[in-house]
Amino acid sequence: MISLKNISSAAAIGAVALSCFALSAQAQGGDSNPAVSARQGQFQLMGLNIGVLGQMARGNTEYDAEAAQAAADNLLAISQINQMFHWPEGTDTESIEGTRALPAIWEEGSTVLDIWADYGAAAETLAGAAGQGLDEMRAALGPVGAACGSCHDDYRAPE
Amino acid sequence: MVRFLRLLLGLALIAALGGWIVTRPQQIDPEEVADLTGDPVHGEQVFWAAGCASCHAADEAEGEDRLLLSGGQAFASDFGTFYAPNISSDLTHGIGDWTLAQFLTALQNGVSPDGRHYYPAFPYTAYRLAERQDLADLFAYMQTLPSSDTPNVAHDVGFPFSIRRSVGAWNLLNLNDDFVVQGELSAEVVRGRYLSEALAHCGECHTPRDALGGLDRSRWLQGAPNPNGRGTIPSLTPDALTWSQAEVAAYLRDGFTPDFDVAGGHMRSVILNLANLPDADRAAIAAYLAELPPAP
Protein backbone atom coordinates (compact mmCIF):
# COMPACT_ATOMS: atom_id res chain seq x y z
CA MET A 1 0.00 0.00 0.00
CA ILE A 2 1.32 3.41 -0.85
CA SER A 3 1.33 5.78 2.07
CA LEU A 4 0.74 9.49 1.89
CA LYS A 5 4.34 10.00 2.96
CA ASN A 6 5.60 7.95 0.05
CA ILE A 7 3.49 9.89 -2.38
CA SER A 8 4.77 13.19 -1.08
CA SER A 9 8.42 12.05 -1.22
CA ALA A 10 7.88 10.73 -4.73
CA ALA A 11 6.42 14.08 -5.62
CA ALA A 12 9.37 15.84 -4.00
CA ILE A 13 11.85 13.72 -5.98
CA GLY A 14 9.86 14.44 -9.10
CA ALA A 15 9.87 18.14 -8.37
CA VAL A 16 13.64 18.16 -7.76
CA ALA A 17 14.24 16.17 -10.94
CA LEU A 18 12.02 18.53 -12.87
CA SER A 19 13.74 21.65 -11.59
CA CYS A 20 17.17 20.13 -12.38
CA PHE A 21 15.95 19.44 -15.87
CA ALA A 22 14.66 22.99 -16.14
CA LEU A 23 17.98 24.37 -14.91
CA SER A 24 20.01 22.34 -17.37
CA ALA A 25 17.61 23.30 -20.13
CA GLN A 26 18.17 26.91 -19.15
CA ALA A 27 21.93 26.44 -19.20
CA GLN A 28 21.84 24.87 -22.65
CA GLY A 29 18.89 26.53 -24.32
CA GLY A 30 19.51 29.79 -26.15
CA ASP A 31 15.86 30.71 -25.77
CA SER A 32 16.21 31.01 -22.05
CA ASN A 33 19.48 32.96 -22.10
CA PRO A 34 18.39 36.56 -21.56
CA ALA A 35 21.34 38.01 -23.47
CA VAL A 36 20.64 35.81 -26.49
CA SER A 37 16.93 36.60 -26.33
CA ALA A 38 17.72 40.31 -26.10
CA ARG A 39 19.93 40.36 -29.16
CA GLN A 40 17.57 38.19 -31.17
CA GLY A 41 14.79 40.59 -30.21
CA GLN A 42 16.98 43.46 -31.33
CA PHE A 43 17.40 41.90 -34.76
CA GLN A 44 13.68 41.14 -35.01
CA LEU A 45 13.01 44.79 -34.26
CA MET A 46 15.47 45.77 -36.99
CA GLY A 47 13.82 43.38 -39.44
CA LEU A 48 10.36 44.72 -38.62
CA ASN A 49 11.39 48.32 -39.26
CA ILE A 50 13.44 47.47 -42.35
CA GLY A 51 10.34 45.63 -43.55
CA VAL A 52 8.24 48.81 -43.37
CA LEU A 53 10.77 50.53 -45.64
CA GLY A 54 11.47 47.45 -47.77
CA GLN A 55 7.81 46.96 -48.65
CA MET A 56 7.65 50.58 -49.78
CA ALA A 57 10.92 50.22 -51.72
CA ARG A 58 9.55 47.14 -53.48
CA GLY A 59 6.35 48.97 -54.33
CA ASN A 60 4.22 46.58 -52.30
CA THR A 61 2.95 49.36 -50.04
CA GLU A 62 2.50 53.01 -50.88
CA TYR A 63 5.26 55.34 -49.79
CA ASP A 64 4.27 57.14 -46.61
CA ALA A 65 6.81 59.75 -45.53
CA GLU A 66 5.70 59.73 -41.91
CA ALA A 67 5.85 55.94 -41.51
CA ALA A 68 9.15 55.80 -43.41
CA GLN A 69 10.62 58.44 -41.12
CA ALA A 70 9.42 56.60 -38.01
CA ALA A 71 10.92 53.30 -39.18
CA ALA A 72 14.22 54.97 -40.09
CA ASP A 73 14.34 56.75 -36.73
CA ASN A 74 13.84 53.41 -35.00
CA LEU A 75 16.70 51.87 -36.98
CA LEU A 76 18.93 54.78 -35.99
CA ALA A 77 17.89 54.42 -32.35
CA ILE A 78 18.72 50.70 -32.41
CA SER A 79 22.17 51.51 -33.80
CA GLN A 80 22.75 53.65 -30.70
CA ILE A 81 22.04 50.87 -28.22
CA ASN A 82 25.26 49.86 -26.53
CA GLN A 83 25.83 46.24 -27.46
CA MET A 84 28.05 45.24 -24.53
CA PHE A 85 25.45 43.47 -22.42
CA HIS A 86 23.81 41.21 -25.00
CA TRP A 87 26.98 39.62 -26.35
CA PRO A 88 28.56 37.93 -23.31
CA GLU A 89 31.34 35.44 -24.02
CA GLY A 90 30.26 31.82 -24.19
CA THR A 91 27.07 32.53 -26.13
CA ASP A 92 28.35 31.38 -29.54
CA THR A 93 27.35 28.37 -31.64
CA GLU A 94 30.15 26.27 -30.13
CA SER A 95 28.97 26.90 -26.57
CA ILE A 96 25.18 26.87 -26.62
CA GLU A 97 22.16 25.82 -28.65
CA GLY A 98 19.68 28.31 -30.06
CA THR A 99 22.10 30.82 -31.54
CA ARG A 100 23.68 31.35 -34.94
CA ALA A 101 26.32 33.71 -33.54
CA LEU A 102 29.70 32.33 -34.62
CA PRO A 103 32.70 32.29 -32.27
CA ALA A 104 34.51 34.61 -34.71
CA ILE A 105 32.47 37.48 -33.23
CA TRP A 106 34.55 37.26 -30.05
CA GLU A 107 37.85 36.26 -31.62
CA GLU A 108 40.83 38.47 -32.26
CA GLY A 109 40.53 40.39 -35.50
CA SER A 110 36.74 40.43 -35.29
CA THR A 111 35.28 43.30 -37.29
CA VAL A 112 31.77 43.18 -35.82
CA LEU A 113 32.15 46.55 -34.10
CA ASP A 114 33.32 48.16 -37.34
CA ILE A 115 30.34 46.69 -39.16
CA TRP A 116 28.04 47.88 -36.38
CA ALA A 117 29.52 51.36 -36.85
CA ASP A 118 28.88 51.06 -40.62
CA TYR A 119 25.31 50.15 -39.81
CA GLY A 120 25.04 53.22 -37.57
CA ALA A 121 26.35 55.51 -40.29
CA ALA A 122 23.99 53.97 -42.87
CA ALA A 123 21.06 54.28 -40.44
CA GLU A 124 21.89 57.94 -39.88
CA THR A 125 21.89 58.62 -43.62
CA LEU A 126 18.63 56.71 -43.93
CA ALA A 127 17.04 58.75 -41.15
CA GLY A 128 17.97 61.87 -43.09
CA ALA A 129 16.53 60.55 -46.34
CA ALA A 130 13.54 58.38 -45.46
CA GLY A 131 11.05 61.24 -45.20
CA GLN A 132 12.29 63.00 -48.32
CA GLY A 133 10.74 60.77 -50.94
CA LEU A 134 10.59 57.19 -52.18
CA ASP A 135 13.71 57.33 -54.35
CA GLU A 136 15.75 58.97 -51.59
CA MET A 137 14.60 56.38 -49.06
CA ARG A 138 15.24 53.50 -51.45
CA ALA A 139 18.79 54.68 -52.19
CA ALA A 140 19.59 55.03 -48.49
CA LEU A 141 18.10 51.65 -47.57
CA GLY A 142 20.66 49.75 -49.68
CA PRO A 143 23.68 50.54 -47.49
CA VAL A 144 21.72 49.49 -44.37
CA GLY A 145 21.02 46.11 -45.93
CA ALA A 146 24.65 45.88 -47.02
CA ALA A 147 25.85 46.38 -43.44
CA CYS A 148 23.48 43.64 -42.23
CA GLY A 149 24.69 41.36 -45.01
CA SER A 150 28.39 41.89 -44.38
CA CYS A 151 27.96 40.85 -40.76
CA HIS A 152 25.86 37.80 -41.71
CA ASP A 153 28.57 36.88 -44.20
CA ASP A 154 31.23 36.11 -41.63
CA TYR A 155 29.59 36.03 -38.25
CA ARG A 156 26.26 34.23 -38.60
CA ALA A 157 26.02 30.49 -39.16
CA PRO A 158 23.68 29.22 -41.86
CA GLU A 159 20.45 27.66 -40.62
CA MET B 1 46.92 -20.73 -71.38
CA VAL B 2 49.59 -18.46 -72.84
CA ARG B 3 47.15 -17.58 -75.57
CA PHE B 4 44.52 -16.72 -73.01
CA LEU B 5 46.92 -14.49 -71.08
CA ARG B 6 47.97 -12.79 -74.26
CA LEU B 7 44.31 -12.14 -75.07
CA LEU B 8 43.75 -10.76 -71.58
CA LEU B 9 46.77 -8.49 -71.88
CA GLY B 10 45.55 -7.30 -75.25
CA LEU B 11 42.13 -6.50 -73.88
CA ALA B 12 43.64 -4.66 -70.93
CA LEU B 13 45.76 -2.59 -73.29
CA ILE B 14 42.75 -1.75 -75.42
CA ALA B 15 40.80 -0.79 -72.30
CA ALA B 16 43.66 1.41 -71.07
CA LEU B 17 44.03 2.99 -74.49
CA GLY B 18 40.29 3.50 -74.65
CA GLY B 19 40.33 5.04 -71.19
CA TRP B 20 43.18 7.30 -72.22
CA ILE B 21 41.29 8.38 -75.30
CA VAL B 22 37.89 8.98 -73.73
CA THR B 23 39.38 10.93 -70.83
CA ARG B 24 41.55 13.14 -73.03
CA PRO B 25 40.87 16.86 -72.92
CA GLN B 26 38.73 17.99 -75.88
CA GLN B 27 39.63 21.26 -77.61
CA ILE B 28 37.12 23.28 -79.61
CA ASP B 29 38.34 23.91 -83.15
CA PRO B 30 38.85 27.66 -83.84
CA GLU B 31 37.21 27.21 -87.27
CA GLU B 32 34.08 25.98 -85.54
CA VAL B 33 33.63 29.37 -83.84
CA ALA B 34 35.09 31.63 -86.55
CA ASP B 35 31.65 33.09 -87.31
CA LEU B 36 30.98 34.20 -83.73
CA THR B 37 31.38 37.88 -82.94
CA GLY B 38 30.99 38.94 -79.35
CA ASP B 39 28.84 41.88 -78.24
CA PRO B 40 30.41 43.31 -75.06
CA VAL B 41 27.24 45.22 -74.11
CA HIS B 42 25.14 42.08 -73.96
CA GLY B 43 28.17 40.31 -72.50
CA GLU B 44 27.83 42.36 -69.33
CA GLN B 45 24.39 40.80 -68.73
CA VAL B 46 25.88 37.34 -69.25
CA PHE B 47 28.70 38.23 -66.86
CA TRP B 48 26.28 39.05 -64.05
CA ALA B 49 24.04 36.09 -64.78
CA ALA B 50 27.00 33.68 -64.84
CA GLY B 51 28.27 34.91 -61.48
CA CYS B 52 31.97 35.10 -62.48
CA ALA B 53 32.69 37.82 -59.92
CA SER B 54 31.55 35.72 -56.97
CA CYS B 55 34.60 33.48 -57.21
CA HIS B 56 37.12 35.37 -59.34
CA ALA B 57 36.91 38.84 -57.73
CA ALA B 58 38.26 39.33 -54.22
CA ASP B 59 36.23 37.81 -51.40
CA GLU B 60 33.39 40.18 -50.43
CA ALA B 61 34.31 42.66 -53.18
CA GLU B 62 31.65 45.28 -53.83
CA GLY B 63 30.95 47.85 -56.54
CA GLU B 64 33.71 48.39 -59.09
CA ASP B 65 35.94 45.91 -57.26
CA ARG B 66 33.72 43.09 -58.54
CA LEU B 67 35.10 43.77 -62.02
CA LEU B 68 38.71 43.10 -60.99
CA LEU B 69 38.94 39.35 -61.58
CA SER B 70 42.33 38.76 -59.98
CA GLY B 71 41.36 35.40 -58.44
CA GLY B 72 42.79 34.01 -55.22
CA GLN B 73 39.63 33.05 -53.32
CA ALA B 74 40.03 29.66 -51.64
CA PHE B 75 37.39 26.91 -51.88
CA ALA B 76 37.80 24.05 -49.47
CA SER B 77 36.26 20.71 -50.45
CA ASP B 78 36.48 17.01 -49.62
CA PHE B 79 39.03 16.68 -52.41
CA GLY B 80 41.34 19.52 -51.43
CA THR B 81 41.43 23.29 -51.54
CA PHE B 82 40.96 25.04 -54.86
CA TYR B 83 42.07 28.59 -55.57
CA ALA B 84 40.19 30.66 -58.14
CA PRO B 85 42.58 31.73 -60.90
CA ASN B 86 43.15 35.21 -62.30
CA ILE B 87 40.75 35.63 -65.24
CA SER B 88 41.34 39.36 -65.71
CA SER B 89 42.39 40.76 -69.08
CA ASP B 90 46.08 40.64 -68.08
CA LEU B 91 48.14 39.14 -70.91
CA THR B 92 50.47 37.15 -68.65
CA HIS B 93 48.58 36.32 -65.47
CA GLY B 94 45.01 36.54 -66.74
CA ILE B 95 43.24 35.40 -69.90
CA GLY B 96 43.96 38.47 -72.03
CA ASP B 97 45.86 36.44 -74.62
CA TRP B 98 43.20 33.73 -75.04
CA THR B 99 41.32 33.08 -78.25
CA LEU B 100 37.54 32.67 -78.29
CA ALA B 101 37.98 28.95 -79.03
CA GLN B 102 40.18 28.60 -75.95
CA PHE B 103 37.65 30.51 -73.85
CA LEU B 104 34.79 28.28 -75.04
CA THR B 105 36.92 25.17 -74.50
CA ALA B 106 37.51 26.27 -70.91
CA LEU B 107 33.89 27.11 -70.18
CA GLN B 108 32.18 24.24 -71.99
CA ASN B 109 34.69 21.38 -71.89
CA GLY B 110 36.57 22.32 -68.73
CA VAL B 111 39.90 22.26 -70.53
CA SER B 112 42.70 24.85 -70.35
CA PRO B 113 44.53 26.31 -73.37
CA ASP B 114 47.50 24.07 -72.56
CA GLY B 115 45.23 21.04 -72.74
CA ARG B 116 44.71 20.19 -69.10
CA HIS B 117 41.44 19.41 -67.36
CA TYR B 118 40.16 22.03 -64.95
CA TYR B 119 38.81 20.81 -61.65
CA PRO B 120 35.02 20.96 -61.47
CA ALA B 121 35.10 23.56 -58.68
CA PHE B 122 34.88 25.64 -61.87
CA PRO B 123 31.25 25.10 -63.00
CA TYR B 124 31.93 24.20 -66.63
CA THR B 125 29.31 21.44 -66.31
CA ALA B 126 26.77 24.28 -66.09
CA TYR B 127 28.36 26.63 -68.64
CA ARG B 128 28.40 23.71 -71.08
CA LEU B 129 24.65 24.31 -71.46
CA ALA B 130 25.10 28.00 -72.32
CA GLU B 131 24.59 29.39 -75.83
CA ARG B 132 27.93 29.95 -77.54
CA GLN B 133 26.81 33.39 -78.67
CA ASP B 134 26.22 34.37 -75.03
CA LEU B 135 29.69 33.13 -74.10
CA ALA B 136 31.24 34.97 -77.04
CA ASP B 137 29.51 38.12 -75.76
CA LEU B 138 30.84 37.39 -72.28
CA PHE B 139 34.36 36.98 -73.67
CA ALA B 140 34.09 40.33 -75.46
CA TYR B 141 32.90 41.99 -72.26
CA MET B 142 35.62 40.47 -70.10
CA GLN B 143 38.27 41.84 -72.43
CA THR B 144 37.04 45.33 -71.50
CA LEU B 145 37.58 44.70 -67.76
CA PRO B 146 40.70 45.86 -65.89
CA SER B 147 43.80 43.70 -65.76
CA SER B 148 45.47 42.37 -62.64
CA ASP B 149 49.00 41.00 -62.43
CA THR B 150 48.26 38.79 -59.42
CA PRO B 151 49.83 35.36 -60.04
CA ASN B 152 47.71 32.24 -59.72
CA VAL B 153 47.86 30.09 -56.60
CA ALA B 154 48.35 26.34 -57.15
CA HIS B 155 45.48 24.12 -56.00
CA ASP B 156 46.11 22.03 -52.91
CA VAL B 157 44.71 18.66 -54.00
CA GLY B 158 45.78 15.21 -52.82
CA PHE B 159 46.27 11.97 -54.74
CA PRO B 160 44.54 10.61 -56.82
CA PHE B 161 42.75 13.85 -57.68
CA SER B 162 46.13 15.51 -58.24
CA ILE B 163 46.25 13.49 -61.47
CA ARG B 164 44.36 15.79 -63.81
CA ARG B 165 43.40 12.95 -66.12
CA SER B 166 41.18 11.61 -63.31
CA VAL B 167 38.95 14.62 -64.04
CA GLY B 168 38.50 13.23 -67.56
CA ALA B 169 36.90 10.13 -66.06
CA TRP B 170 34.81 12.33 -63.78
CA ASN B 171 33.66 14.27 -66.84
CA LEU B 172 32.42 11.07 -68.49
CA LEU B 173 30.03 10.70 -65.56
CA ASN B 174 29.09 14.32 -65.06
CA LEU B 175 29.15 16.26 -68.32
CA ASN B 176 25.57 16.55 -69.57
CA ASP B 177 24.20 18.20 -72.66
CA ASP B 178 20.61 18.45 -71.48
CA PHE B 179 18.84 20.52 -68.87
CA VAL B 180 17.64 18.81 -65.72
CA VAL B 181 14.10 20.17 -65.73
CA GLN B 182 12.24 18.88 -68.78
CA GLY B 183 8.67 18.90 -70.05
CA GLU B 184 6.14 21.42 -71.29
CA LEU B 185 7.52 24.72 -70.04
CA SER B 186 6.44 28.31 -70.63
CA ALA B 187 8.86 30.68 -72.34
CA GLU B 188 9.45 32.36 -68.98
CA VAL B 189 10.32 29.08 -67.27
CA VAL B 190 12.62 28.14 -70.15
CA ARG B 191 14.42 31.46 -69.67
CA GLY B 192 14.60 30.84 -65.91
CA ARG B 193 15.93 27.35 -66.52
CA TYR B 194 18.64 28.70 -68.80
CA LEU B 195 19.64 31.34 -66.25
CA SER B 196 19.57 28.92 -63.30
CA GLU B 197 21.04 25.77 -64.82
CA ALA B 198 23.43 27.10 -67.48
CA LEU B 199 24.61 30.48 -66.22
CA ALA B 200 23.96 31.13 -62.52
CA HIS B 201 24.88 27.49 -61.70
CA CYS B 202 22.55 27.39 -58.66
CA GLY B 203 22.92 23.61 -58.53
CA GLU B 204 26.58 23.84 -57.51
CA CYS B 205 25.53 24.68 -53.95
CA HIS B 206 21.82 23.84 -53.79
CA THR B 207 22.04 20.29 -55.22
CA PRO B 208 23.52 17.45 -53.14
CA ARG B 209 26.57 15.63 -54.52
CA ASP B 210 27.44 11.97 -54.88
CA ALA B 211 30.54 10.28 -53.43
CA LEU B 212 32.67 11.50 -56.33
CA GLY B 213 31.50 15.07 -56.01
CA GLY B 214 29.13 14.96 -58.97
CA LEU B 215 25.76 16.69 -58.71
CA ASP B 216 22.90 14.29 -57.96
CA ARG B 217 20.49 15.33 -60.70
CA SER B 218 17.75 13.16 -59.19
CA ARG B 219 17.71 15.51 -56.20
CA TRP B 220 18.05 18.71 -58.18
CA LEU B 221 18.13 21.88 -56.02
CA GLN B 222 16.84 19.94 -53.01
CA GLY B 223 19.41 21.47 -50.66
CA ALA B 224 22.83 20.20 -49.61
CA PRO B 225 25.49 20.46 -46.94
CA ASN B 226 27.40 23.74 -47.15
CA PRO B 227 30.41 22.92 -49.38
CA ASN B 228 32.70 25.29 -47.52
CA GLY B 229 31.55 25.57 -43.97
CA ARG B 230 28.96 24.46 -41.49
CA GLY B 231 25.22 24.26 -41.92
CA THR B 232 23.18 23.48 -44.99
CA ILE B 233 22.35 25.24 -48.22
CA PRO B 234 18.54 25.37 -48.36
CA SER B 235 16.32 23.44 -50.72
CA LEU B 236 14.68 25.48 -53.48
CA THR B 237 11.97 23.00 -54.46
CA PRO B 238 8.36 24.17 -53.97
CA ASP B 239 7.76 21.88 -50.98
CA ALA B 240 10.53 23.69 -49.09
CA LEU B 241 10.68 27.17 -50.59
CA THR B 242 7.27 28.58 -49.72
CA TRP B 243 7.92 32.18 -50.73
CA SER B 244 5.79 33.68 -53.50
CA GLN B 245 7.44 34.12 -56.88
CA ALA B 246 7.37 37.90 -56.34
CA GLU B 247 9.16 37.43 -53.02
CA VAL B 248 11.84 35.24 -54.62
CA ALA B 249 12.38 37.74 -57.43
CA ALA B 250 12.59 40.66 -54.99
CA TYR B 251 15.02 38.71 -52.76
CA LEU B 252 17.30 38.13 -55.74
CA ARG B 253 17.44 41.89 -56.20
CA ASP B 254 17.56 43.45 -52.72
CA GLY B 255 18.62 40.48 -50.58
CA PHE B 256 15.71 40.75 -48.15
CA THR B 257 13.81 37.59 -47.24
CA PRO B 258 10.00 37.91 -46.88
CA ASP B 259 10.48 38.72 -43.18
CA PHE B 260 13.26 41.18 -44.05
CA ASP B 261 16.16 39.18 -42.84
CA VAL B 262 19.25 39.78 -44.99
CA ALA B 263 21.10 37.12 -46.95
CA GLY B 264 24.64 36.38 -45.84
CA GLY B 265 27.35 34.02 -46.98
CA HIS B 266 27.87 33.20 -50.62
CA MET B 267 24.25 34.00 -51.46
CA ARG B 268 24.91 37.64 -50.72
CA SER B 269 27.52 37.63 -53.46
CA VAL B 270 25.11 35.86 -55.81
CA ILE B 271 22.54 38.61 -55.20
CA LEU B 272 25.12 41.33 -55.88
CA ASN B 273 25.44 39.71 -59.34
CA LEU B 274 21.77 39.02 -60.03
CA ALA B 275 20.76 42.53 -58.92
CA ASN B 276 22.30 43.75 -62.20
CA LEU B 277 19.86 41.75 -64.35
CA PRO B 278 16.53 43.04 -65.67
CA ASP B 279 13.47 42.38 -63.48
CA ALA B 280 12.15 39.91 -66.06
CA ASP B 281 15.18 37.65 -65.56
CA ARG B 282 14.78 37.46 -61.79
CA ALA B 283 11.06 36.78 -62.28
CA ALA B 284 12.01 34.01 -64.74
CA ILE B 285 14.28 32.37 -62.15
CA ALA B 286 11.44 32.50 -59.63
CA ALA B 287 9.04 30.99 -62.19
CA TYR B 288 11.55 28.21 -62.91
CA LEU B 289 11.97 27.38 -59.22
CA ALA B 290 8.19 27.09 -58.88
CA GLU B 291 8.25 24.40 -61.61
CA LEU B 292 10.86 22.24 -59.90
CA PRO B 293 9.82 18.70 -59.05
CA PRO B 294 9.25 18.64 -55.27
CA ALA B 295 11.28 16.34 -53.07
CA PRO B 296 9.48 13.04 -52.38
Interface residues (C-beta under 8 A of the other chain):
Chain A: G47 L48 I50 G51 G54 A57 R58 T93 G142 G145 A146 C148 G149 S150 C151 H152 D153 D154 R156 A157 P158 E159
Chain B: E60 E62 N226 G229 R230 G231 T232 I233 P234 A250 D254 G255 F256 D259 F260 D261 V262 A263 G264 G265 R268
